[in-house]
């Protein structure tokens, strides 16, 4: 059974077809293709949290491409990748604020009695579970390092 996000992707695909929007069409098709590929690998339908993680990975790919195209002086490709990234961002839930990330990391550090960077893995895992799939792992990692560094 399809989750809400996949249903929304289907509706947005139809809308992009009607509007003849090639960037939206290509982006949504790439999301749906990645979902289908991951489902075939897993042998089961993806949960919405897994779809969000997948889309976050596609956003990271676009960010890396934008940086490379800027270095190469390819403004046309930077523009396209930026447009695709904006579409992808529209499917991601709002990420917790930096203050929320810091608060949760502080709670986890206290709960796990973590006191050094050796505990970073345990703290990261627990914090990511509490914050959900909408959070950026880099933000959590930075907060954990700041909290556990001497």
Backbone bond lengths (Angstrom), bond angles and torsions (degrees), N, CA, C in turn:
res aa  C-N    CA-C-N  psi(-1)  N-CA   C-N-CA  omega(-1)  CA-C   N-CA-C  phi
1 X - - - 1.447 - - 1.530 109.31 -
2 X 1.307 115.34 140.09 1.464 120.19 -177.74 1.518 110.37 -81.77
3 X 1.335 114.60 143.28 1.458 119.20 177.38 1.534 109.30 -86.36
4 X 1.311 116.39 174.57 1.469 121.85 -176.45 1.525 112.33 -58.55
5 X 1.306 116.24 -38.36 1.457 120.44 -177.85 1.529 110.73 -66.09
6 X 1.323 116.84 -41.50 1.466 120.36 178.99 1.528 111.10 -67.37
7 X 1.321 117.17 -37.39 1.464 120.52 176.17 1.527 110.21 -63.88
8 X 1.331 116.02 -41.60 1.465 120.46 178.02 1.529 110.81 -63.29
9 X 1.327 116.92 -39.39 1.458 120.70 177.22 1.529 111.05 -61.08
10 X 1.320 116.43 -40.77 1.468 120.63 178.21 1.519 111.77 -62.38
11 X 1.328 116.16 -44.42 1.469 120.47 179.13 1.534 110.65 -66.09
12 X 1.318 116.51 -41.49 1.458 120.20 179.65 1.524 111.56 -66.84
13 X 1.331 117.10 -32.57 1.459 121.33 176.42 1.524 110.04 -63.16
14 X 1.324 115.67 -46.03 1.475 119.43 177.93 1.525 110.64 -61.12
15 X 1.329 115.95 -42.59 1.458 120.68 -179.60 1.537 110.73 -63.09
16 X 1.326 116.83 -40.83 1.465 120.92 179.47 1.529 110.98 -67.23
17 X 1.335 116.10 -35.31 1.470 119.55 177.20 1.526 110.42 -64.85
18 X 1.324 115.57 -46.10 1.474 119.87 -179.98 1.527 110.70 -62.60
19 X 1.323 116.98 -38.71 1.460 121.66 -178.08 1.531 112.26 -81.04
20 X 1.339 115.78 -7.72 1.465 121.29 -176.96 1.533 111.25 53.27
21 X 1.337 114.30 48.23 1.467 122.19 179.77 1.534 108.25 -99.08
22 X 1.344 117.54 98.68 1.465 119.18 -173.48 1.528 114.37 -65.06
23 X 1.326 117.97 -34.80 1.469 119.53 -178.50 1.530 110.13 -69.18
24 X 1.321 117.15 -46.73 1.464 120.50 178.34 1.525 110.12 -62.46
25 X 1.318 115.88 -42.27 1.464 120.71 -179.39 1.527 110.75 -60.63
26 X 1.335 116.81 -48.88 1.467 120.58 179.91 1.527 111.74 -63.65
27 X 1.328 115.98 -40.44 1.464 120.34 -177.81 1.526 110.78 -66.08
28 X 1.316 117.08 -47.31 1.465 121.00 -179.17 1.521 110.08 -65.41
29 X 1.312 116.82 -39.90 1.471 119.85 176.88 1.525 110.91 -62.69
30 X 1.330 117.25 -38.14 1.466 119.08 179.36 1.527 110.84 -66.89
31 X 1.336 116.58 -37.70 1.472 120.00 177.21 1.521 109.64 -63.03
32 X 1.323 115.62 -50.27 1.470 119.70 -178.05 1.524 111.46 -62.58
33 X 1.335 116.75 -37.85 1.466 120.52 177.31 1.518 111.60 -64.53
34 X 1.325 116.25 -41.95 1.469 120.13 178.52 1.525 110.63 -64.47
35 X 1.337 116.69 -38.85 1.465 120.74 178.21 1.525 109.94 -63.60
36 X 1.332 116.27 -47.31 1.468 119.83 -179.80 1.524 111.25 -61.32
37 X 1.325 116.13 -42.20 1.460 120.24 179.57 1.528 111.05 -61.73
38 X 1.332 116.38 -45.62 1.463 121.08 179.95 1.531 110.49 -65.38
39 X 1.333 117.48 -36.99 1.466 120.59 178.83 1.524 110.89 -67.08
40 X 1.317 116.82 -37.77 1.460 119.67 177.56 1.527 110.82 -65.32
41 X 1.334 116.12 -40.83 1.470 120.30 177.29 1.519 110.91 -61.97
42 X 1.343 115.71 -44.00 1.465 120.93 -176.19 1.519 112.11 -78.99
43 X 1.320 117.04 -24.48 1.457 120.55 -177.44 1.513 112.66 76.44
44 X 1.320 117.42 16.05 1.468 121.64 -179.92 1.526 109.03 -156.37
45 X 1.319 115.02 163.25 1.458 120.53 177.84 1.526 109.78 -67.92
46 X 1.324 115.95 145.70 1.459 120.76 179.31 1.524 110.71 -82.67
47 X 1.302 115.73 143.90 1.461 121.35 172.59 1.524 108.01 -74.81
48 X 1.315 116.30 160.60 1.465 119.95 -178.43 1.529 111.68 -59.59
49 X 1.326 117.42 -36.79 1.462 121.00 178.54 1.531 110.68 -62.17
50 X 1.330 117.02 -37.64 1.463 120.99 178.29 1.521 111.21 -68.82
51 X 1.330 116.41 -37.63 1.468 120.67 177.58 1.526 109.29 -64.69
52 X 1.323 117.34 -40.16 1.464 121.24 178.86 1.532 110.12 -63.26
53 X 1.331 117.34 -42.24 1.463 120.77 177.45 1.525 110.42 -61.78
54 X 1.319 116.12 -41.36 1.452 121.06 179.49 1.531 110.34 -62.25
55 X 1.326 116.83 -45.46 1.469 120.97 179.49 1.525 109.93 -64.66
56 X 1.330 117.45 -39.20 1.467 120.42 177.06 1.535 109.62 -59.63
57 X 1.319 117.26 -39.12 1.470 120.86 176.82 1.519 111.71 -63.90
58 X 1.337 116.94 -39.18 1.464 120.43 177.19 1.528 110.96 -65.56
59 X 1.331 116.72 -36.00 1.467 120.84 177.13 1.531 109.53 -63.80
60 X 1.332 116.63 -43.68 1.470 120.44 178.99 1.524 110.66 -60.90
61 X 1.337 116.35 -40.10 1.462 119.66 177.73 1.522 110.50 -60.22
62 X 1.327 115.97 -43.19 1.472 119.77 179.89 1.524 110.55 -64.11
63 X 1.331 116.93 -41.17 1.468 120.39 179.67 1.526 110.91 -61.47
64 X 1.335 116.34 -42.19 1.464 120.40 178.49 1.522 110.85 -65.48
65 X 1.333 116.44 -41.39 1.461 120.64 178.99 1.520 111.04 -63.64
66 X 1.327 116.41 -42.21 1.470 120.45 179.34 1.517 109.93 -58.58
67 X 1.333 116.94 -45.41 1.464 120.75 179.92 1.526 111.05 -61.91
68 X 1.332 117.00 -42.87 1.463 120.43 -179.45 1.522 111.25 -67.44
69 X 1.329 117.16 -41.15 1.461 120.14 -179.27 1.526 111.38 -68.73
70 X 1.337 116.45 -32.91 1.465 119.07 175.97 1.520 110.27 -64.63
71 X 1.339 116.35 -42.59 1.460 121.10 177.60 1.519 111.04 -60.67
72 X 1.326 115.61 -38.14 1.459 121.17 -178.08 1.517 113.60 -83.06
73 X 1.321 117.19 -3.06 1.458 120.21 179.13 1.519 113.93 71.98
74 X 1.318 117.68 29.92 1.464 122.04 -178.46 1.525 109.70 -102.51
75 X 1.319 116.36 78.31 1.470 121.95 -176.93 1.519 111.95 -61.15
76 X 1.336 117.42 -33.90 1.468 120.66 179.93 1.529 110.95 -62.96
77 X 1.328 116.01 -43.01 1.465 119.89 -179.94 1.526 111.54 -74.22
78 X 1.324 117.01 -33.03 1.468 120.70 176.06 1.526 108.81 -61.14
79 X 1.325 116.10 -43.53 1.468 121.01 -179.42 1.530 111.35 -62.46
80 X 1.334 117.14 -44.06 1.459 120.90 -179.57 1.537 111.03 -65.71
81 X 1.332 116.12 -46.47 1.474 119.87 -179.23 1.527 110.74 -63.94
82 X 1.319 117.20 -36.54 1.462 121.17 178.11 1.522 110.50 -65.23
83 X 1.330 116.58 -40.98 1.467 120.71 177.69 1.530 110.42 -64.38
84 X 1.327 116.98 -42.50 1.470 120.74 178.53 1.523 110.65 -63.91
85 X 1.324 116.70 -41.83 1.464 121.06 179.22 1.526 110.42 -61.05
86 X 1.324 117.21 -40.82 1.464 120.63 179.08 1.525 110.84 -62.98
87 X 1.317 117.08 -39.27 1.469 120.73 177.98 1.523 109.95 -65.69
88 X 1.326 116.44 -45.67 1.468 120.89 179.10 1.528 111.19 -60.73
89 X 1.334 116.80 -42.68 1.464 121.06 179.46 1.528 111.44 -58.83
90 X 1.327 116.46 -29.82 1.456 120.64 179.37 1.521 113.67 -65.09
91 X 1.309 117.07 -19.22 1.471 121.16 179.75 1.526 112.97 -95.03
92 X 1.305 116.24 -6.78 1.469 119.78 -179.91 1.524 109.87 -92.14
93 X 1.325 116.91 139.58 1.468 118.99 175.66 1.524 109.64 -67.99
94 X 1.311 115.62 160.43 1.461 119.68 178.13 1.523 109.46 -62.38
95 X 1.304 114.53 129.89 1.469 120.23 -179.95 1.521 109.52 -76.35
96 X 1.317 117.08 150.26 1.467 119.83 175.71 1.527 110.33 -61.76
97 X 1.304 116.31 150.80 1.463 121.05 179.50 1.528 109.92 -69.51
98 X 1.315 115.58 164.44 1.471 120.79 177.83 1.528 110.28 -59.82
99 X 1.330 116.48 -36.64 1.471 120.07 179.24 1.528 110.60 -65.24
100 X 1.330 116.82 -40.61 1.467 120.47 178.11 1.526 110.74 -64.68
101 X 1.334 116.03 -41.97 1.471 119.93 178.86 1.527 109.64 -61.85
102 X 1.335 116.93 -46.29 1.474 120.79 179.31 1.527 111.39 -60.64
103 X 1.335 116.67 -42.14 1.466 121.16 -179.24 1.524 110.64 -62.88
104 X 1.342 116.81 -47.15 1.467 120.28 -178.93 1.522 110.47 -65.38
105 X 1.325 117.19 -41.88 1.469 120.12 178.56 1.526 110.07 -61.24
106 X 1.318 117.15 -42.67 1.469 120.64 178.80 1.529 110.23 -61.57
107 X 1.326 117.49 -43.02 1.469 121.08 178.81 1.527 111.27 -62.36
108 X 1.328 115.76 -42.94 1.469 120.28 -178.78 1.526 110.43 -66.65
109 X 1.322 117.62 -41.68 1.466 121.38 179.08 1.526 110.12 -59.23
110 X 1.327 116.42 -43.86 1.470 120.49 178.69 1.526 110.28 -66.18
111 X 1.339 117.07 -46.11 1.465 121.27 -177.27 1.528 112.17 -62.72
112 X 1.337 116.31 -38.46 1.462 119.95 -178.45 1.528 112.45 -90.70
113 X 1.316 116.88 -2.60 1.461 122.90 -177.02 1.524 110.99 53.44
114 X 1.337 114.96 42.05 1.463 121.03 178.96 1.525 108.52 -78.70
115 X 1.347 115.39 140.32 1.457 117.75 -178.47 1.525 114.03 -140.19
116 X 1.323 117.84 3.74 1.465 119.45 177.57 1.529 109.68 -150.71
117 X 1.321 114.93 170.14 1.461 119.72 179.62 1.531 112.22 -64.90
118 X 1.321 117.49 -15.15 1.465 120.95 176.52 1.529 110.41 -63.99
119 X 1.333 116.46 -25.56 1.466 121.96 -179.23 1.528 112.87 -89.42
120 X 1.311 116.98 5.03 1.460 120.48 -173.24 1.531 112.55 -57.89
121 X 1.306 117.55 -43.25 1.471 121.01 -178.58 1.524 112.13 -59.22
122 X 1.332 115.90 -46.19 1.471 119.82 179.86 1.526 110.79 -64.05
123 X 1.319 116.47 -42.66 1.463 121.05 -178.64 1.527 110.16 -66.65
124 X 1.337 116.54 -43.63 1.469 120.61 179.27 1.527 110.45 -58.83
125 X 1.316 116.18 -47.76 1.462 120.47 -177.24 1.526 110.53 -59.79
126 X 1.311 117.07 -49.20 1.466 121.22 -178.41 1.525 111.37 -65.49
127 X 1.330 117.43 -40.92 1.473 120.96 -179.10 1.524 110.72 -66.45
128 X 1.323 117.00 -42.49 1.465 120.36 179.24 1.523 111.20 -63.89
129 X 1.330 116.75 -37.53 1.472 119.95 177.21 1.521 110.80 -63.56
130 X 1.326 116.89 -42.81 1.468 120.62 -179.26 1.516 112.79 -69.36
131 X 1.333 116.50 -36.68 1.466 120.32 -175.30 1.523 113.18 -82.85
132 X 1.318 117.60 -20.42 1.458 120.50 176.97 1.518 113.19 85.19
133 X 1.339 116.00 179.64 1.458 120.85 -173.25 1.536 114.48 -73.34
134 X 1.324 117.63 -12.30 1.464 120.11 -176.66 1.519 113.07 -77.28
135 X 1.317 117.52 -14.71 1.470 120.94 -174.44 1.526 110.71 -82.57
136 X 1.329 115.20 146.83 1.454 121.99 176.22 1.527 108.26 -84.87
137 X 1.322 116.17 124.71 1.462 121.13 -178.48 1.518 113.63 -59.43
138 X 1.334 116.75 -32.47 1.467 120.25 179.43 1.524 111.13 -64.80
139 X 1.322 116.33 -39.09 1.469 120.43 179.64 1.529 110.01 -65.53
140 X 1.320 116.22 -41.39 1.464 120.29 179.23 1.527 109.61 -66.35
141 X 1.321 116.68 -43.06 1.460 121.34 179.69 1.522 111.21 -60.15
142 X 1.321 117.06 -43.55 1.464 120.80 179.19 1.524 110.90 -64.17
143 X 1.335 116.73 -40.40 1.470 120.34 -179.90 1.527 110.73 -66.85
144 X 1.326 116.34 -40.10 1.474 120.73 179.54 1.532 109.73 -65.41
145 X 1.330 116.89 -45.76 1.470 120.16 179.20 1.523 110.83 -60.56
146 X 1.321 116.20 -43.11 1.462 119.57 -179.80 1.523 111.10 -63.15
147 X 1.324 116.73 -37.85 1.465 121.77 -177.48 1.530 111.55 -73.97
148 X 1.342 116.87 -37.13 1.470 120.60 -174.06 1.520 114.09 -93.99
149 X 1.330 117.98 -12.75 1.465 119.79 -179.90 1.517 110.78 -72.25
150 X 1.336 116.38 143.56 1.467 119.23 -179.79 1.505 112.76 -68.27
